[in-house]
Amino acid sequence: MDQNKLAVLFFATLRERAGTKQTQVELPSGATVRDLKDFLVIQYPGLDQAMRTCIVAVNRQYAKDEEILPVGAEIAIFPPVSGGSENPTEQKWPTIFAITDEALDVDALLAQITLPTTGAACLFTGMVRAFTHRGDPFETEYLEYEAYKPMAEAKMHQVADEIRLRWPAVEGIVIVQRIGHLLPGMPTILIACSAAHRDTGVFEAARYGIDRLKEIVPIWKKEVGPMGEVWVEGKYIPSPDE
């Protein structure tokens, strides 16, 4: 039987449990996502529990267990992210999206979506908290952000497309996530929408942007403090058409 060579990438908790960032596997042609999961659990027993709730992306699209793996596919396996179309149509308005390890320059990013017609902009900036009151209060010394960059940027552009469908009056959109080692007080993400007037949906659009990013954009964070470290995972499982 012909064999299918696959590149498998692990992220966040799956990477730590597997003890590697990536591997190459060979499965029979016609093997499914479920077959790959079963194979990986045998190869990496530490994945057993996590594999039950993990998300799989095949060639940067979310996939179901019964999906047949294409020849030579790139497979990404990761937990629900903390917290369309892969080729969006061209827009006449500016759309800025990026994953970066550089500090976020809010003024410079806002300037890129400020047009002669712009009279309003709504910005959301997430920041690293030094103290968190989720459950038992705890202190955070720093966060480590990780992303599946090519898929994350594609999904950011998808979020921008969704915003424009819901709020056609929005002009410019910025979605930028910083990754790497971030200390308390540092901005981690910027979502910004501009429009001619404040009552055209920019408030709602920016809120939708951050909420949607937490659902479908593959980015994760690890909280590190005096009590140890923990990956923060969400509960939303994207469908294959997202």
KEKETI-702473 format. One record per residue (C-alpha): residue in one letter; x, y, z. Coordinates in Angstrom, 3 decimals. Layout:
<segus>
segu res=A c1=X c2=Y c3=Z
...
</segus>
This chain:
<segus>
segu res=M c1=0.000 c2=0.000 c3=0.000
segu res=D c1=1.263 c2=3.476 c3=-0.849
segu res=Q c1=2.477 c2=5.556 c3=2.075
segu res=N c1=1.631 c2=9.205 c3=2.720
segu res=K c1=4.455 c2=11.293 c3=4.220
segu res=L c1=3.123 c2=14.025 c3=6.503
segu res=A c1=4.704 c2=16.927 c3=8.394
segu res=V c1=3.213 c2=17.250 c3=11.882
segu res=L c1=3.628 c2=20.426 c3=13.958
segu res=F c1=2.874 c2=20.579 c3=17.701
segu res=F c1=1.998 c2=23.765 c3=19.595
segu res=A c1=1.602 c2=24.883 c3=23.220
segu res=T c1=0.698 c2=22.011 c3=25.590
segu res=L c1=0.843 c2=19.469 c3=22.757
segu res=R c1=4.433 c2=20.495 c3=21.995
segu res=E c1=5.426 c2=20.089 c3=25.634
segu res=R c1=3.715 c2=16.713 c3=25.978
segu res=A c1=5.265 c2=15.394 c3=22.776
segu res=G c1=8.668 c2=16.822 c3=23.666
segu res=T c1=9.171 c2=18.127 c3=20.127
segu res=K c1=8.004 c2=20.946 c3=17.871
segu res=Q c1=7.549 c2=18.796 c3=14.790
segu res=T c1=7.925 c2=15.356 c3=13.343
segu res=Q c1=7.545 c2=13.442 c3=10.086
segu res=V c1=5.186 c2=10.471 c3=9.925
segu res=E c1=4.163 c2=7.970 c3=7.257
segu res=L c1=0.624 c2=6.617 c3=7.098
segu res=P c1=-1.148 c2=4.528 c3=4.480
segu res=S c1=-2.811 c2=6.494 c3=1.697
segu res=G c1=-6.417 c2=7.166 c3=2.637
segu res=A c1=-5.653 c2=7.558 c3=6.340
segu res=T c1=-7.834 c2=10.003 c3=8.233
segu res=V c1=-7.232 c2=12.618 c3=10.900
segu res=R c1=-8.430 c2=10.067 c3=13.470
segu res=D c1=-5.869 c2=7.553 c3=12.189
segu res=L c1=-3.136 c2=10.150 c3=12.625
segu res=K c1=-4.253 c2=10.899 c3=16.196
segu res=D c1=-4.191 c2=7.202 c3=17.080
segu res=F c1=-0.713 c2=6.835 c3=15.545
segu res=L c1=0.658 c2=9.833 c3=17.448
segu res=V c1=-0.650 c2=8.583 c3=20.789
segu res=I c1=1.294 c2=5.372 c3=20.248
segu res=Q c1=4.443 c2=7.301 c3=19.312
segu res=Y c1=4.008 c2=9.904 c3=22.062
segu res=P c1=2.055 c2=8.394 c3=24.998
segu res=G c1=2.067 c2=11.738 c3=26.801
segu res=L c1=-0.393 c2=13.031 c3=24.212
segu res=D c1=-3.139 c2=10.586 c3=25.205
segu res=Q c1=-5.289 c2=12.887 c3=27.347
segu res=A c1=-4.629 c2=16.056 c3=25.346
segu res=M c1=-5.450 c2=14.346 c3=22.039
segu res=R c1=-9.051 c2=13.929 c3=23.144
segu res=T c1=-9.690 c2=17.681 c3=23.108
segu res=C c1=-7.047 c2=18.930 c3=20.671
segu res=I c1=-7.725 c2=20.783 c3=17.425
segu res=V c1=-6.237 c2=19.646 c3=14.129
segu res=A c1=-5.544 c2=21.845 c3=11.124
segu res=V c1=-4.741 c2=20.278 c3=7.754
segu res=N c1=-2.915 c2=22.609 c3=5.393
segu res=R c1=-3.973 c2=25.513 c3=7.656
segu res=Q c1=-7.685 c2=24.662 c3=7.659
segu res=Y c1=-9.549 c2=23.175 c3=10.622
segu res=A c1=-10.317 c2=19.499 c3=10.049
segu res=K c1=-12.698 c2=16.830 c3=11.373
segu res=D c1=-11.600 c2=13.381 c3=12.504
segu res=E c1=-13.114 c2=11.660 c3=9.460
segu res=E c1=-11.287 c2=13.857 c3=6.931
segu res=I c1=-8.834 c2=11.994 c3=4.680
segu res=L c1=-5.314 c2=13.396 c3=4.876
segu res=P c1=-4.038 c2=14.836 c3=1.565
segu res=V c1=-0.706 c2=13.604 c3=0.249
segu res=G c1=2.214 c2=15.490 c3=1.781
segu res=A c1=-0.031 c2=17.612 c3=3.989
segu res=E c1=1.160 c2=19.876 c3=6.787
segu res=I c1=-0.694 c2=18.977 c3=9.964
segu res=A c1=-0.833 c2=21.271 c3=12.986
segu res=I c1=-2.069 c2=19.933 c3=16.332
segu res=F c1=-2.884 c2=22.276 c3=19.183
segu res=P c1=-5.266 c2=22.955 c3=22.092
segu res=P c1=-8.236 c2=25.340 c3=21.827
segu res=V c1=-6.815 c2=28.810 c3=21.330
segu res=S c1=-6.522 c2=31.129 c3=24.321
segu res=G c1=-9.202 c2=32.784 c3=24.590
segu res=G c1=-14.133 c2=31.843 c3=5.971
segu res=S c1=-11.923 c2=32.035 c3=3.360
segu res=E c1=-8.218 c2=31.365 c3=3.264
segu res=N c1=-7.815 c2=33.866 c3=0.407
segu res=P c1=-9.926 c2=36.922 c3=1.283
segu res=T c1=-10.989 c2=39.249 c3=-1.491
segu res=E c1=-9.137 c2=42.489 c3=-2.064
segu res=Q c1=-10.350 c2=45.500 c3=-0.090
segu res=K c1=-10.132 c2=49.147 c3=-1.003
segu res=W c1=-9.707 c2=49.993 c3=2.688
segu res=P c1=-6.473 c2=49.322 c3=4.614
segu res=T c1=-6.306 c2=46.016 c3=6.476
segu res=I c1=-3.280 c2=45.506 c3=8.739
segu res=F c1=-2.723 c2=42.094 c3=10.324
segu res=A c1=0.444 c2=40.591 c3=11.761
segu res=I c1=2.091 c2=38.330 c3=14.300
segu res=T c1=5.191 c2=40.049 c3=15.667
segu res=D c1=7.759 c2=39.802 c3=18.436
segu res=E c1=8.296 c2=43.572 c3=18.327
segu res=A c1=6.694 c2=46.109 c3=20.693
segu res=L c1=3.314 c2=47.387 c3=19.458
segu res=D c1=3.422 c2=51.009 c3=18.280
segu res=V c1=-0.218 c2=52.004 c3=18.750
segu res=D c1=0.149 c2=55.474 c3=17.209
segu res=A c1=1.916 c2=54.161 c3=14.097
segu res=L c1=-0.672 c2=51.424 c3=13.572
segu res=L c1=-3.567 c2=53.828 c3=14.041
segu res=A c1=-2.019 c2=56.200 c3=11.523
segu res=Q c1=-2.160 c2=53.435 c3=8.897
segu res=I c1=-5.962 c2=53.258 c3=9.120
segu res=T c1=-6.588 c2=56.986 c3=9.487
segu res=L c1=-7.795 c2=58.243 c3=6.103
segu res=P c1=-9.000 c2=61.671 c3=4.923
segu res=T c1=-12.557 c2=60.401 c3=5.501
segu res=T c1=-11.864 c2=59.010 c3=8.985
segu res=G c1=-13.634 c2=60.750 c3=11.845
segu res=A c1=-13.642 c2=57.982 c3=14.456
segu res=A c1=-11.586 c2=55.016 c3=15.569
segu res=C c1=-12.105 c2=52.426 c3=18.284
segu res=L c1=-9.093 c2=50.587 c3=19.710
segu res=F c1=-8.799 c2=47.601 c3=22.012
segu res=T c1=-5.415 c2=46.853 c3=23.541
segu res=G c1=-4.842 c2=43.777 c3=25.693
segu res=M c1=-2.087 c2=43.955 c3=28.306
segu res=V c1=-0.213 c2=41.572 c3=30.592
segu res=R c1=-1.697 c2=41.607 c3=34.100
segu res=A c1=0.621 c2=41.378 c3=37.070
segu res=F c1=-2.207 c2=40.015 c3=39.251
segu res=T c1=-5.129 c2=37.861 c3=38.140
segu res=H c1=-8.290 c2=37.044 c3=40.073
segu res=R c1=-9.448 c2=34.074 c3=37.950
segu res=G c1=-10.280 c2=31.472 c3=40.597
segu res=D c1=-7.629 c2=31.795 c3=43.298
segu res=P c1=-5.739 c2=35.095 c3=42.855
segu res=F c1=-2.214 c2=34.676 c3=41.542
segu res=E c1=0.743 c2=36.750 c3=40.437
segu res=T c1=2.154 c2=36.693 c3=36.900
segu res=E c1=5.855 c2=37.335 c3=36.363
segu res=Y c1=5.590 c2=37.105 c3=32.572
segu res=L c1=3.629 c2=35.555 c3=29.714
segu res=E c1=4.938 c2=33.468 c3=26.847
segu res=Y c1=2.863 c2=33.846 c3=23.681
segu res=E c1=3.091 c2=31.306 c3=20.861
segu res=A c1=1.364 c2=31.231 c3=17.459
segu res=Y c1=1.006 c2=29.035 c3=14.396
segu res=K c1=1.984 c2=32.083 c3=12.363
segu res=P c1=0.936 c2=31.364 c3=8.753
segu res=M c1=-2.490 c2=30.082 c3=9.794
segu res=A c1=-2.907 c2=32.787 c3=12.447
segu res=E c1=-2.333 c2=35.590 c3=9.937
segu res=A c1=-4.754 c2=33.986 c3=7.464
segu res=K c1=-7.407 c2=33.715 c3=10.184
segu res=M c1=-6.790 c2=37.345 c3=11.219
segu res=H c1=-7.562 c2=38.383 c3=7.652
segu res=Q c1=-10.683 c2=36.218 c3=7.813
segu res=V c1=-11.784 c2=38.045 c3=10.967
segu res=A c1=-11.293 c2=41.352 c3=9.137
segu res=D c1=-13.464 c2=40.059 c3=6.270
segu res=E c1=-16.170 c2=39.050 c3=8.745
segu res=I c1=-16.068 c2=42.522 c3=10.314
segu res=R c1=-16.547 c2=44.165 c3=6.929
segu res=L c1=-19.529 c2=41.941 c3=6.139
segu res=R c1=-21.245 c2=42.949 c3=9.381
segu res=W c1=-20.218 c2=46.605 c3=9.474
segu res=P c1=-19.732 c2=47.864 c3=5.888
segu res=A c1=-19.054 c2=51.413 c3=7.082
segu res=V c1=-15.794 c2=50.353 c3=8.763
segu res=E c1=-12.845 c2=51.747 c3=6.809
segu res=G c1=-9.532 c2=50.530 c3=8.227
segu res=I c1=-8.842 c2=47.479 c3=10.393
segu res=V c1=-5.771 c2=46.566 c3=12.447
segu res=I c1=-5.299 c2=43.153 c3=14.075
segu res=V c1=-1.795 c2=42.672 c3=15.482
segu res=Q c1=-0.653 c2=40.143 c3=18.092
segu res=R c1=2.691 c2=40.253 c3=19.861
segu res=I c1=4.299 c2=36.910 c3=20.740
segu res=G c1=7.271 c2=35.834 c3=22.828
segu res=H c1=8.283 c2=36.857 c3=26.359
segu res=L c1=6.013 c2=39.661 c3=27.667
segu res=L c1=6.231 c2=41.349 c3=31.067
segu res=P c1=3.366 c2=42.871 c3=33.111
segu res=G c1=2.131 c2=46.123 c3=31.628
segu res=M c1=3.206 c2=45.297 c3=28.078
segu res=P c1=0.523 c2=45.438 c3=25.333
segu res=T c1=-0.094 c2=42.020 c3=23.824
segu res=I c1=-2.644 c2=42.728 c3=21.096
segu res=L c1=-4.200 c2=45.613 c3=19.213
segu res=I c1=-7.580 c2=45.530 c3=17.496
segu res=A c1=-8.576 c2=48.825 c3=15.872
segu res=C c1=-11.362 c2=49.874 c3=13.497
segu res=S c1=-11.806 c2=53.269 c3=11.841
segu res=A c1=-14.811 c2=54.833 c3=10.141
segu res=A c1=-16.244 c2=58.191 c3=9.120
segu res=H c1=-18.418 c2=58.487 c3=12.242
segu res=R c1=-18.585 c2=56.942 c3=15.709
segu res=D c1=-22.123 c2=55.608 c3=15.214
segu res=T c1=-21.240 c2=53.391 c3=12.251
segu res=G c1=-20.343 c2=50.268 c3=14.217
segu res=V c1=-16.674 c2=50.821 c3=15.119
segu res=F c1=-17.289 c2=50.007 c3=18.804
segu res=E c1=-19.108 c2=46.781 c3=18.019
segu res=A c1=-16.637 c2=45.858 c3=15.263
segu res=A c1=-13.602 c2=46.166 c3=17.536
segu res=R c1=-15.332 c2=44.082 c3=20.223
segu res=Y c1=-16.243 c2=41.444 c3=17.650
segu res=G c1=-12.646 c2=41.399 c3=16.450
segu res=I c1=-11.122 c2=40.510 c3=19.827
segu res=D c1=-13.849 c2=37.987 c3=20.643
segu res=R c1=-13.492 c2=36.257 c3=17.282
segu res=L c1=-9.698 c2=36.223 c3=17.521
segu res=K c1=-10.003 c2=34.328 c3=20.816
segu res=E c1=-12.092 c2=31.690 c3=19.004
segu res=I c1=-10.367 c2=30.882 c3=15.719
segu res=V c1=-6.867 c2=32.421 c3=15.559
segu res=P c1=-4.262 c2=29.848 c3=16.716
segu res=I c1=-2.435 c2=31.787 c3=19.434
segu res=W c1=-1.730 c2=30.540 c3=22.960
segu res=K c1=-0.255 c2=31.967 c3=26.126
segu res=K c1=1.568 c2=30.485 c3=29.082
segu res=E c1=1.310 c2=32.271 c3=32.444
segu res=V c1=4.462 c2=32.050 c3=34.552
segu res=G c1=4.618 c2=33.142 c3=38.197
segu res=P c1=5.904 c2=32.238 c3=41.660
segu res=M c1=3.417 c2=29.351 c3=41.894
segu res=G c1=4.520 c2=27.766 c3=38.607
segu res=E c1=3.363 c2=27.932 c3=35.023
segu res=V c1=0.187 c2=27.062 c3=33.122
segu res=W c1=-1.014 c2=27.228 c3=29.537
segu res=V c1=-4.270 c2=29.180 c3=29.250
segu res=E c1=-6.607 c2=27.320 c3=26.911
segu res=G c1=-10.090 c2=28.144 c3=25.685
segu res=K c1=-13.083 c2=25.870 c3=25.206
segu res=Y c1=-14.261 c2=26.903 c3=21.722
segu res=I c1=-13.778 c2=24.221 c3=19.047
segu res=P c1=-13.885 c2=25.769 c3=15.528
segu res=S c1=-15.812 c2=23.954 c3=12.833
segu res=P c1=-13.993 c2=23.005 c3=9.610
segu res=D c1=-15.710 c2=25.839 c3=7.672
segu res=E c1=-14.340 c2=28.428 c3=10.094
</segus>
